[in-house]
Amino acid sequence: MRCRHPSLALATLLAAGLAFATPTVAQVYKWTDSTGKTHYGDAPPDDVKKQEIKITAKSYEGPPQIDNWAAVIRRPSPGGTSKPSQSGLTMFSATWCGPCKRAKAYLAEKNVSYRDVDIDASDANREEFRSYGGGGVPLLIAGDKRMRGFSPAALDNLIASSR
């Protein structure tokens, strides 16, 4: 089996190795063909000089960050000191987050009011964010509906469902 893109093949093998939960060792070979091109793979041709490369993947071992997801999902929305916006939309964001900036620009363009909670601004904001399950930003909440990430169509649906 010859590989047209050896660096892509190696990157794919490395990513696959890192995806497993337990440390694993992959048997990967490096060889050069008759034209001088370097290849990586698990089955080099018999007629080439090959070099075995050991790839060891390690993973995180420890307790789960959230022990009971069912309780987190069923948890009622927290009653904060900040009042929700008139549209009932709350966005958890961070200043360093590109999708958050795009979502804010989109909401401004659509003239939609919302409550913005910067998760890095205070411990209270971070704790409120965690009460909704944490994870990535932006996290938009409208009533009992949630949206993580930014998609104009999905955000339009979320806004429509909150009215």
CORZIRA-V841916 format. One record per pair of residues at least 24 apart in sequence whose C-alpha atoms are under 6 Angstrom apart, sorted by the first residue. I is the first residue (numbers start at 1). GAP is how many residues later the second one is. D is the distance in Angstrom with one decimal. If there is no record, write none. Layout:
# CORZIRA-V841916
i->I gap->GAP d->D
i->I gap->GAP d->D
This chain:
# CORZIRA-V841916
i->6 gap->33 d->5.0
i->6 gap->34 d->5.5
i->17 gap->40 d->5.6
i->18 gap->39 d->5.0
i->21 gap->38 d->5.7
i->23 gap->34 d->5.2
i->23 gap->35 d->4.7
i->24 gap->32 d->5.7
i->24 gap->33 d->5.5
i->25 gap->30 d->5.6
i->25 gap->31 d->4.7
i->26 gap->29 d->5.4
i->28 gap->24 d->5.9
i->28 gap->25 d->5.3
i->29 gap->24 d->5.6
i->84 gap->31 d->5.8
i->85 gap->29 d->4.9
i->85 gap->30 d->5.3
i->88 gap->54 d->5.7
i->89 gap->25 d->4.9
i->89 gap->52 d->5.8
i->89 gap->53 d->4.8
i->90 gap->24 d->5.5
i->90 gap->25 d->4.6
i->90 gap->26 d->6.0
i->90 gap->50 d->5.6
i->90 gap->51 d->5.1
i->91 gap->25 d->5.0
i->91 gap->48 d->5.7
i->91 gap->49 d->4.4
i->92 gap->25 d->4.7
i->92 gap->26 d->5.9
i->92 gap->46 d->5.5
i->92 gap->47 d->5.1
i->93 gap->25 d->5.0
i->93 gap->44 d->5.5
i->93 gap->45 d->4.9
i->94 gap->24 d->5.2
i->94 gap->25 d->5.9
i->99 gap->51 d->5.8
i->100 gap->38 d->5.2
